[in-house]
Amino acid sequence: MTTGAHILVFPYPAQGHMIPLLDLTHQLALRGLTITILITPKNLPILTPLLSTHPNSITTLVLPFPSHPSIPTGVENTKDLPNGSFNAMMHAMSEFSNPIIHWFQSHSSPPIVILSDTFLGFTNQLASQLGIKHLVFSPSGTLNFSIYNSLWSDFPKYPNDTSTLIEFPNVPNSPKFPWFQLGPVYRKYMEEEGPNSEFIKNSMRGNLSSWGIVINTFTELESLYLNHLKKEFGHERVFAVGPLLPPNDGTKERGGSSSIVVNDLLSWLDTCPDKSVVYVCFGSQVVLRNQQMEELARGLEKSGVRFIWCTKQATKGHVEEDYGMIPAGFEDRVAGRGFVIKGWAPQVVILNHRAVGSFLTHCGWNSVLESLNAGVPMLMWPMGADQYFNANLIVDHMSVGVKVCEGALTVPNADELARKMAELIGEDKLLSQRAKELSQAAVNAVKEGGSSFRDLNALVRELCVLNK
């Protein structure tokens, strides 16, 4: 399918947001689109595989990261985005508007659409100013987007007690979540006043009037919420295009450096029986406090199971002696039974190995989709952002996970962790069967003729019509 349609892709520079949008960009390039990606110099290297795969159809618009009083120099690095900086980052990135306008007006064949991350909703107004369409990309799921739509439409107020349940009666299954579990962008908006707060409101509401919505999910997982959004927005331009996964075998470095050689890890996994290994990883942002590290380590020891534990070390903004330290002697005590990784892990490869039987996760959407795609049941420890919503979907409605803990500051109970890890690695036939069924649905969705394959083609056809 070749359209010649030119689109501008504008990622948000946090790893969990950027990687799925770049995977989507790859799929769109395969379907004949001409694509320009807006990127900062510091993040340009992450595009190397994509640019080498599509040298004739993908180009870059490299702009220096805008200065902002709340953002220290250098934080646009996708690996080390400081906690609590999202609102300030969103405001800072609106400074790209004038350079984009200048580039657009000087381009011989400017884009017909801006495709941008949900955190860059100001681009909806920018697209209108340029006389083109805006597509919002959600790296999270449709339940999350449905709640997001409700929040920014109805504006529930800051309660006296942060444990107060906020109800969403217009969202399918009428979910309820305590205030502290709502997205940090919305909570911060409600807790602050001023020009930056007003910008955030206008930006996030801008997404709600976008020409179309592209979501990293698949119909068989979230049809209820996809249909809800189509009804809410009054059109069919809600495209489920996931799971968006790496186009290679997953062993290439996508998230950073690691303490291990991938082949050594695979050789160790090859020695393990089927479904006998618990994989433990909390994404690219979470650094556990030392007390949490100690209890998790004790739980792994007590469980008796084989495991891979991917740890993230303390970075800027953390007091090193309080965060990310592996308990003394732990690695020696579990030698042969456990494999500890410091830094980045080849997660897709690990999850798809026959030896991996469960995944202890923070419930980030990318991790959830990768686990579903691999057919691996989840032990869920949601810590923030959309993770509470994801756990609700996976545990309460999809039955492919068990909640073991919740909260970024919560210290788990080692005995309880050990018990649940041992149980899930055993014969939980209901979870295993459901995981297998959803895995097949996820794999089929992106195959030729599958639901996500069809939605991607439908999106490109819509863009083709705009290009005439």
NUNUVEX-6201 format. One line per field, with one value per residue (C-alpha): x, y, z; residue number from 0; residue in one letter; chain. Coordinates in nm, 4 decimals. Layout:
px (X  ...)
py (Y  ...)
pz (Z  ...)
n (NUM  ...)
res (A  ...)
chain (A  ...)
This chain:
px (0.0000  0.1617  -0.0037  0.2684  0.0942  0.3391  0.2906  0.4847  0.5407  0.6023  0.7028  0.7074  1.0632  0.9947  1.0961  0.7551  0.5952  0.8592  0.9270  0.5694  0.5220  0.8427  0.7185  0.3962  0.6049  0.7764  0.4373  0.3196  0.6400  0.5841  0.2464  0.3977  0.3720  0.6338  0.7262  0.9187  1.0013  1.0598  1.3464  1.5981  1.9729  2.0098  1.7431  1.8494  2.0499  1.7323  1.6127  1.9145  1.7472  1.4332  1.6214  1.8431  1.5366  1.3478  1.6150  1.3875  1.0627  1.1611  1.3493  1.4084  1.3377  1.6062  1.5339  1.7225  1.5339  1.3634  1.4786  1.2343  1.2945  1.1496  1.3533  1.7242  1.9501  1.9695  1.6559  1.5103  1.7066  1.4393  1.6068  1.6212  1.3081  1.2708  0.9614  0.7085  0.8453  0.5738  0.3693  0.6760  0.8070  0.4762  0.4887  0.8513  0.7823  0.5146  0.8123  0.8562  0.5466  0.7204  1.0081  0.7501  0.5507  0.8678  0.9677  0.6161  0.5955  0.9351  0.8742  0.8078  0.5622  0.4519  0.2700  -0.1069  -0.1254  0.0554  0.0627  0.1625  0.1681  -0.1179  0.1149  0.1526  -0.2103  -0.1117  -0.0297  -0.4033  -0.4244  -0.0986  -0.2403  -0.5518  -0.3312  -0.1487  -0.4735  -0.3987  -0.5376  -0.4266  -0.3988  -0.3406  -0.1398  -0.2054  0.0826  -0.1561  -0.4736  -0.8315  -0.9613  -0.6992  -0.7975  -1.1658  -1.0930  -0.8670  -1.1512  -1.3880  -1.1428  -1.0741  -1.4424  -1.6015  -1.3214  -1.3785  -1.2592  -0.9719  -1.1229  -1.0496  -0.9294  -0.7066  -0.8468  -1.1927  -1.3270  -1.3756  -1.6480  -1.6657  -2.0267  -2.0130  -1.7184  -1.8047  -1.8059  -1.8346  -1.4825  -1.3965  -1.0499  -0.9269  -0.8067  -0.4405  -0.4561  -0.5649  -0.3047  -0.0403  -0.0917  -0.4568  -0.3930  -0.1119  -0.3362  -0.6074  -0.3621  -0.1987  -0.3125  -0.1520  -0.0547  0.1209  -0.1871  -0.4147  -0.1818  -0.1998  -0.5807  -0.6018  -0.3408  -0.5039  -0.8489  -0.7039  -0.6638  -1.0370  -1.1125  -0.8525  -0.9463  -0.8597  -0.7199  -0.4589  -0.4228  -0.1641  -0.4151  -0.6142  -0.9855  -1.0037  -0.8644  -1.0561  -1.3503  -1.5834  -1.3807  -1.3046  -1.6771  -1.7314  -1.4795  -1.6311  -1.9665  -1.8190  -1.6353  -1.9098  -1.6920  -1.5166  -1.1621  -1.0498  -0.7800  -0.6538  -0.3113  -0.1361  0.0406  0.3177  0.6324  0.9890  1.0378  1.3577  1.4101  1.4101  1.7759  1.8910  1.9406  1.6180  1.6339  1.9950  2.3043  2.3038  2.5262  2.4638  2.5316  2.2014  2.3353  2.4497  2.0997  1.9424  2.1835  2.0795  1.7092  1.7666  1.8680  1.5389  1.2183  0.9194  0.7196  0.9507  1.0992  0.9521  1.0655  1.0776  1.1011  0.9477  1.0106  1.2480  1.1558  1.0987  1.3848  1.2860  1.3750  1.6204  1.3555  1.1462  1.4541  1.5174  1.1622  1.1502  1.4837  1.3559  1.0408  1.2430  1.4616  1.1669  0.9655  1.2192  1.1429  1.3859  1.3870  1.5310  1.5359  1.6005  1.7108  1.7423  2.0135  1.9777  1.9996  1.9751  1.7146  1.7737  1.9900  2.2077  2.2358  1.8549  1.7619  1.8289  2.0796  2.0761  2.1018  2.4503  2.5080  2.1804  2.3362  2.5636  2.2751  2.0650  2.3495  2.2291  1.8612  1.8461  1.9796  2.0183  2.0393  2.1587  2.0150  1.8358  1.6878  1.5850  1.2283  1.0559  1.3078  1.2782  0.8985  0.8871  1.1247  0.9498  1.1042  0.9299  0.6064  0.5096  0.6000  0.6121  0.5469  0.4638  0.1795  0.3148  0.1148  0.4121  0.5015  0.1393  0.1122  0.4457  0.3381  -0.0018  0.1607  0.3921  0.1103  0.2699  0.0396  0.1232  0.1891  0.0859  0.2330  0.0882  0.2786  0.1384  0.0293  -0.2074  -0.0869  -0.3811  -0.6214  -0.4159  -0.4187  -0.7952  -0.8373  -0.5971  -0.6966  -1.0673  -1.1830  -0.9304  -0.8306  -0.4662  -0.3088  -0.2984  -0.2385  0.0430  0.1024  0.0198  0.1753  0.5169  0.6116  0.4539  0.6891  0.5656  0.5337  0.8054  0.6009  0.3002  0.5191  0.6871  0.3520  0.2023  0.5160  0.5222  0.1494  0.1505  0.4552  0.2686  -0.0526  -0.2919  -0.4797  -0.7366  -0.4762  -0.2526  -0.5382  -0.6631  -0.3096  -0.2739  -0.6034  -0.5156  -0.1685  -0.3206  -0.5581  -0.2697  -0.0554  -0.3457  -0.4404  -0.1203  -0.1087  -0.2392  -0.6180  -0.6141  -0.8023  -0.4999  -0.3669  -0.7038  -0.7147  -0.3663  -0.4722  -0.7926  -0.5869  -0.3625  -0.6674  -0.8074  -0.4763  -0.4789  -0.8173  -0.6811  -0.3844  -0.6003)
py (0.0000  0.3271  0.6604  0.9228  1.0896  1.2809  1.2875  1.4480  1.2125  1.3893  1.1547  1.2468  1.1868  0.9229  0.5689  0.4061  0.6634  0.6897  0.3227  0.2167  0.5290  0.4446  0.0866  0.2337  0.4570  0.1454  -0.0088  0.3084  0.3275  -0.0329  0.0842  0.3512  0.6700  0.9429  1.0297  1.3042  1.2407  1.5372  1.4500  1.6213  1.5717  1.3691  1.1203  1.0967  0.7719  0.5830  0.6299  0.4590  0.1175  0.2804  0.5156  0.2365  0.0185  0.2961  0.5250  0.6500  0.7066  0.8364  1.1598  1.3635  1.7150  1.7646  2.0521  2.1450  2.0752  2.3969  2.5544  2.5688  2.6854  2.3633  2.1298  2.0786  2.0618  1.7162  1.5504  1.4956  1.1710  0.8997  0.6863  0.9359  1.1507  1.2767  1.1788  1.4607  1.6437  1.5481  1.8687  2.0907  1.8813  1.9160  2.2932  2.3100  2.1106  2.3562  2.5798  2.3588  2.5191  2.8126  2.6032  2.3538  2.6331  2.7701  2.4229  2.3552  2.6813  2.6262  2.2595  2.1769  1.9015  1.9594  1.6960  1.6537  1.5223  1.5620  1.2316  1.3057  1.1489  1.2119  1.4295  1.6687  1.7710  2.1296  1.9977  1.9720  2.3514  2.3694  2.1377  2.3554  2.6627  2.4904  2.3750  2.0032  1.7139  1.5916  1.2282  1.1524  0.8395  0.6669  0.4434  0.3223  0.1190  0.2108  0.1806  0.4367  0.6667  0.6315  0.7400  1.0175  1.1370  1.1387  1.3233  1.6062  1.6332  1.6213  1.7599  1.5764  1.8027  1.7528  1.5708  1.6282  1.2687  1.1320  0.7833  0.9088  0.6944  0.8735  0.7076  0.6829  0.5783  0.6577  0.4234  0.0552  -0.1522  0.1761  0.1642  0.3391  0.4431  0.6360  0.9868  0.9032  0.6394  0.8849  0.9984  1.2361  1.4881  1.5382  1.5366  1.7894  2.0085  2.0045  2.0707  2.3739  2.6973  2.9361  2.9708  2.6330  2.4613  2.6305  2.5222  2.1610  2.1709  2.3166  2.0737  1.7608  1.8723  1.9361  1.5609  1.5178  1.7107  1.5351  1.4116  1.0569  0.8386  0.5656  0.3267  0.0616  -0.2155  -0.4791  -0.5319  -0.8730  -0.7214  -0.3941  -0.3991  -0.2734  0.0442  0.0937  0.0930  0.3303  0.5809  0.5667  0.6483  0.9247  1.0928  1.0360  0.8846  0.5604  0.7014  0.5120  0.2722  -0.0211  -0.1040  -0.3154  -0.4893  -0.2672  -0.4743  -0.4429  -0.5330  -0.7266  -1.0291  -0.8125  -0.8696  -0.5289  -0.2597  -0.0595  0.0707  0.1098  -0.0790  -0.4036  -0.6043  -0.9272  -1.0817  -1.1822  -1.5185  -1.6024  -1.5329  -1.7440  -2.0287  -2.0213  -2.0187  -2.3149  -2.5219  -2.4481  -2.6550  -2.5093  -2.2422  -2.2624  -1.9093  -1.5913  -1.2791  -0.9667  -0.6212  -0.2806  -0.0899  0.1870  0.4457  0.2659  0.2437  0.0494  0.1745  -0.0453  -0.1748  -0.2824  -0.4448  -0.6395  -0.7751  -0.8647  -1.0442  -1.2324  -1.3265  -1.4621  -1.6632  -1.8059  -1.8937  -2.1522  -2.0671  -1.9950  -1.6282  -1.3435  -1.0127  -0.6969  -0.4221  -0.0495  0.1350  0.4755  0.7686  1.1476  1.2504  0.9463  0.9203  0.6301  0.4682  0.4609  0.3143  0.0211  -0.1732  -0.5526  -0.6996  -0.8156  -1.1843  -1.2301  -1.3184  -1.5758  -1.7379  -1.7796  -1.8695  -2.1143  -2.0561  -1.6826  -1.4518  -1.0857  -0.8191  -0.4672  -0.2258  -0.3005  -0.6459  -0.7970  -0.8239  -0.9440  -1.2263  -1.3261  -1.3343  -1.5420  -1.8089  -2.1387  -2.1442  -1.8256  -1.8990  -1.5665  -1.1971  -0.9752  -0.6328  -0.2720  -0.2982  -0.0468  -0.0891  -0.1899  -0.4626  -0.5782  -0.6109  -0.7894  -1.0355  -1.0933  -1.1435  -1.4059  -1.5790  -1.5211  -1.4663  -1.1633  -1.0898  -0.7259  -0.4473  -0.1204  0.1878  0.4916  0.6548  0.4235  0.1137  0.0874  0.0951  -0.1681  -0.3955  -0.3518  -0.4621  -0.7567  -0.8931  -0.8150  -0.8385  -1.0440  -1.2938  -1.3209  -1.1725  -1.1664  -0.8506  -0.8981  -0.5422  -0.1818  0.1592  0.3060  0.3338  0.0103  -0.2471  -0.5935  -0.8833  -1.1342  -1.4374  -1.3301  -1.2638  -1.6016  -1.7799  -1.6079  -1.6558  -2.0269  -2.0637  -1.8889  -2.0778  -2.3973  -2.5295  -2.2349  -2.3757  -2.0967  -1.8182  -2.0224  -2.1095  -1.7515  -1.6247  -1.8737  -1.7604  -1.3905  -1.4617  -1.6230  -1.3278  -1.0790  -1.2646  -1.2999  -0.9307  -0.8108  -1.0829  -1.0136  -1.0025  -0.9562  -0.6795  -0.4526  -0.5200  -0.4104  -0.0990  0.0032  -0.0323  0.1609  0.4420  0.4580  0.4618  0.7587  0.9384  0.8541  1.0248  1.3358  1.3406  1.3730)
pz (0.0000  -0.1117  -0.0410  -0.0512  0.2441  0.4635  0.8426  1.1270  1.4226  1.7534  2.0423  2.4092  2.5410  2.8031  2.7174  2.7772  2.5480  2.2781  2.2013  2.1103  1.8950  1.7076  1.6629  1.5186  1.2905  1.1566  1.0737  0.9000  0.6950  0.5843  0.4505  0.2291  0.4346  0.4201  0.7772  0.9546  1.3221  1.5509  1.7829  2.0119  1.9558  2.2759  2.1655  1.8017  1.8557  1.9526  1.5928  1.4357  1.3768  1.2367  1.0040  0.8736  0.8061  0.6228  0.4705  0.1929  0.3802  0.7272  0.7908  1.1052  1.2239  1.4897  1.7275  2.0464  2.3660  2.4859  2.8095  3.0993  3.4582  3.6051  3.3834  3.4560  3.1517  2.9976  3.1302  2.7843  2.7939  2.7658  3.0330  3.3192  3.3108  3.6700  3.8661  3.8886  3.5855  3.3359  3.3591  3.3312  3.0416  2.8578  2.8990  2.7881  2.4731  2.3611  2.2752  1.9691  1.8128  1.6420  1.4983  1.3664  1.2017  1.0400  0.9174  0.7884  0.5928  0.4307  0.3388  -0.0274  0.0703  0.4317  0.6358  0.6232  0.9822  1.3144  1.5041  1.8629  2.2078  2.4540  2.6636  2.3667  2.3283  2.2455  1.8974  1.8274  1.8299  1.6343  1.3667  1.3432  1.3039  1.0163  0.8548  0.8950  1.1015  1.4420  1.5515  1.9186  2.0036  2.3355  2.4501  2.7230  2.6889  2.6057  2.9626  3.0599  2.7728  2.8655  3.2236  3.0960  2.8712  3.1693  3.3962  3.1535  3.0590  3.4048  3.6285  3.9599  4.2402  4.4800  4.7825  5.1492  5.1781  4.8997  4.9585  4.8489  4.5670  4.2353  4.0293  3.6515  3.5878  3.2158  3.1553  3.0936  3.4157  3.6130  3.7602  4.0888  4.2016  4.5045  4.4237  4.4838  4.2085  3.9385  3.6859  3.8281  3.5473  3.6436  4.0185  3.9851  3.7700  4.0382  4.3204  4.1563  3.9986  3.7549  3.3876  3.3720  3.5149  3.2602  2.9793  3.0977  3.1015  2.7505  2.6224  2.7623  2.6510  2.3053  2.2623  2.3159  1.9969  1.7817  1.4362  1.5395  1.8190  1.7772  2.0723  2.1533  2.2229  2.0364  1.9891  2.1552  2.4771  2.4981  2.2557  2.5286  2.5780  2.2081  2.1311  2.4227  2.2833  1.9350  2.0878  2.3052  2.0172  1.7616  1.4900  1.3947  1.3840  1.6952  1.5794  1.7904  1.6448  1.9103  2.0544  1.9150  1.9584  1.8292  1.4630  1.5446  1.7674  2.0804  2.1704  2.0471  2.3075  2.3342  2.6854  2.7982  2.9036  3.0961  3.3259  3.1346  2.7959  2.6365  2.5173  2.8712  2.9989  2.7258  2.7970  3.1631  3.0694  2.8374  3.1426  3.3237  3.2942  3.1104  3.2996  3.6034  3.6113  3.7629  3.5780  3.7996  3.6434  3.7204  3.3990  3.3036  3.5688  3.8997  4.1485  4.4616  4.8071  4.9926  5.2338  4.9334  4.7780  5.0998  5.1266  4.7578  4.7894  5.0967  4.9055  4.6158  4.8528  5.0483  4.7384  4.6227  4.2585  3.9806  3.8886  3.6841  3.8709  3.6705  3.9091  3.8407  4.0254  4.1913  3.9473  3.9620  4.2166  4.4392  4.7481  4.6402  4.9830  5.0163  4.6782  4.4502  4.6610  4.6313  4.9833  5.0767  5.0098  4.8219  4.4872  4.6484  4.8340  4.5185  4.2821  4.0173  4.0996  4.0346  3.7651  3.8659  3.5950  3.6773  3.4214  3.0974  3.0294  2.6931  2.8195  2.5020  2.4652  2.8309  2.8306  2.5145  2.6444  2.7233  3.0761  3.1954  3.3804  3.5432  3.5468  3.8576  3.7047  3.7932  3.5374  3.2870  2.9666  2.7494  2.9984  3.0198  2.6403  2.6131  2.8806  2.7181  2.3798  2.5301  2.7200  3.0610  3.3649  3.5786  3.9448  3.9616  4.1749  4.0365  4.1526  3.9721  3.6438  3.4498  3.6345  3.8750  3.5789  3.3966  3.7023  3.7277  3.3663  3.3861  3.7291  3.7541  3.3935  3.1953  3.4684  3.3629  3.6733  4.0533  4.2541  4.5082  4.6263  4.5342  4.5792  4.4974  4.8654  4.9901  5.1393  5.0385  5.2784  5.1928  5.3056  5.0986  4.7943  4.8276  4.8521  4.5470  4.3376  4.4199  4.3511  4.0152  3.8930  3.9789  3.8280  3.8150  3.5197  3.4947  3.4665  3.2379  3.0045  2.9924  2.9270  2.6426  2.4868  2.5065  2.3704  2.0645  2.0236  2.0530  1.8008  1.5581  1.5915  1.4238  1.1571  0.8088  0.8349  1.2145  1.3949  1.4525  1.1028  0.9628  1.1824  1.0694  0.7077  0.7788  0.9333  0.6268  0.3961  0.5911  0.5497  0.1800  0.1452  0.3233  0.0848  -0.2289)
n (0  1  2  3  4  5  6  7  8  9  10  11  12  13  14  15  16  17  18  19  20  21  22  23  24  25  26  27  28  29  30  31  32  33  34  35  36  37  38  39  40  41  42  43  44  45  46  47  48  49  50  51  52  53  54  55  56  57  58  59  60  61  62  63  64  65  66  67  68  69  70  71  72  73  74  75  76  77  78  79  80  81  82  83  84  85  86  87  88  89  90  91  92  93  94  95  96  97  98  99  100  101  102  103  104  105  106  107  108  109  110  111  112  113  114  115  116  117  118  119  120  121  122  123  124  125  126  127  128  129  130  131  132  133  134  135  136  137  138  139  140  141  142  143  144  145  146  147  148  149  150  151  152  153  154  155  156  157  158  159  160  161  162  163  164  165  166  167  168  169  170  171  172  173  174  175  176  177  178  179  180  181  182  183  184  185  186  187  188  189  190  191  192  193  194  195  196  197  198  199  200  201  202  203  204  205  206  207  208  209  210  211  212  213  214  215  216  217  218  219  220  221  222  223  224  225  226  227  228  229  230  231  232  233  234  235  236  237  238  239  240  241  242  243  244  245  246  247  248  249  250  251  252  253  254  255  256  257  258  259  260  261  262  263  264  265  266  267  268  269  270  271  272  273  274  275  276  277  278  279  280  281  282  283  284  285  286  287  288  289  290  291  292  293  294  295  296  297  298  299  300  301  302  303  304  305  306  307  308  309  310  311  312  313  314  315  316  317  318  319  320  321  322  323  324  325  326  327  328  329  330  331  332  333  334  335  336  337  338  339  340  341  342  343  344  345  346  347  348  349  350  351  352  353  354  355  356  357  358  359  360  361  362  363  364  365  366  367  368  369  370  371  372  373  374  375  376  377  378  379  380  381  382  383  384  385  386  387  388  389  390  391  392  393  394  395  396  397  398  399  400  401  402  403  404  405  406  407  408  409  410  411  412  413  414  415  416  417  418  419  420  421  422  423  424  425  426  427  428  429  430  431  432  433  434  435  436  437  438  439  440  441  442  443  444  445  446  447  448  449  450  451  452  453  454  455  456  457  458  459  460  461  462  463  464  465  466  467)
res (M  T  T  G  A  H  I  L  V  F  P  Y  P  A  Q  G  H  M  I  P  L  L  D  L  T  H  Q  L  A  L  R  G  L  T  I  T  I  L  I  T  P  K  N  L  P  I  L  T  P  L  L  S  T  H  P  N  S  I  T  T  L  V  L  P  F  P  S  H  P  S  I  P  T  G  V  E  N  T  K  D  L  P  N  G  S  F  N  A  M  M  H  A  M  S  E  F  S  N  P  I  I  H  W  F  Q  S  H  S  S  P  P  I  V  I  L  S  D  T  F  L  G  F  T  N  Q  L  A  S  Q  L  G  I  K  H  L  V  F  S  P  S  G  T  L  N  F  S  I  Y  N  S  L  W  S  D  F  P  K  Y  P  N  D  T  S  T  L  I  E  F  P  N  V  P  N  S  P  K  F  P  W  F  Q  L  G  P  V  Y  R  K  Y  M  E  E  E  G  P  N  S  E  F  I  K  N  S  M  R  G  N  L  S  S  W  G  I  V  I  N  T  F  T  E  L  E  S  L  Y  L  N  H  L  K  K  E  F  G  H  E  R  V  F  A  V  G  P  L  L  P  P  N  D  G  T  K  E  R  G  G  S  S  S  I  V  V  N  D  L  L  S  W  L  D  T  C  P  D  K  S  V  V  Y  V  C  F  G  S  Q  V  V  L  R  N  Q  Q  M  E  E  L  A  R  G  L  E  K  S  G  V  R  F  I  W  C  T  K  Q  A  T  K  G  H  V  E  E  D  Y  G  M  I  P  A  G  F  E  D  R  V  A  G  R  G  F  V  I  K  G  W  A  P  Q  V  V  I  L  N  H  R  A  V  G  S  F  L  T  H  C  G  W  N  S  V  L  E  S  L  N  A  G  V  P  M  L  M  W  P  M  G  A  D  Q  Y  F  N  A  N  L  I  V  D  H  M  S  V  G  V  K  V  C  E  G  A  L  T  V  P  N  A  D  E  L  A  R  K  M  A  E  L  I  G  E  D  K  L  L  S  Q  R  A  K  E  L  S  Q  A  A  V  N  A  V  K  E  G  G  S  S  F  R  D  L  N  A  L  V  R  E  L  C  V  L  N  K)
chain (A  A  A  A  A  A  A  A  A  A  A  A  A  A  A  A  A  A  A  A  A  A  A  A  A  A  A  A  A  A  A  A  A  A  A  A  A  A  A  A  A  A  A  A  A  A  A  A  A  A  A  A  A  A  A  A  A  A  A  A  A  A  A  A  A  A  A  A  A  A  A  A  A  A  A  A  A  A  A  A  A  A  A  A  A  A  A  A  A  A  A  A  A  A  A  A  A  A  A  A  A  A  A  A  A  A  A  A  A  A  A  A  A  A  A  A  A  A  A  A  A  A  A  A  A  A  A  A  A  A  A  A  A  A  A  A  A  A  A  A  A  A  A  A  A  A  A  A  A  A  A  A  A  A  A  A  A  A  A  A  A  A  A  A  A  A  A  A  A  A  A  A  A  A  A  A  A  A  A  A  A  A  A  A  A  A  A  A  A  A  A  A  A  A  A  A  A  A  A  A  A  A  A  A  A  A  A  A  A  A  A  A  A  A  A  A  A  A  A  A  A  A  A  A  A  A  A  A  A  A  A  A  A  A  A  A  A  A  A  A  A  A  A  A  A  A  A  A  A  A  A  A  A  A  A  A  A  A  A  A  A  A  A  A  A  A  A  A  A  A  A  A  A  A  A  A  A  A  A  A  A  A  A  A  A  A  A  A  A  A  A  A  A  A  A  A  A  A  A  A  A  A  A  A  A  A  A  A  A  A  A  A  A  A  A  A  A  A  A  A  A  A  A  A  A  A  A  A  A  A  A  A  A  A  A  A  A  A  A  A  A  A  A  A  A  A  A  A  A  A  A  A  A  A  A  A  A  A  A  A  A  A  A  A  A  A  A  A  A  A  A  A  A  A  A  A  A  A  A  A  A  A  A  A  A  A  A  A  A  A  A  A  A  A  A  A  A  A  A  A  A  A  A  A  A  A  A  A  A  A  A  A  A  A  A  A  A  A  A  A  A  A  A  A  A  A  A  A  A  A  A  A  A  A  A  A  A  A  A  A  A  A  A  A  A  A  A  A  A  A  A  A  A  A  A  A  A  A  A  A  A  A  A  A  A  A  A  A)
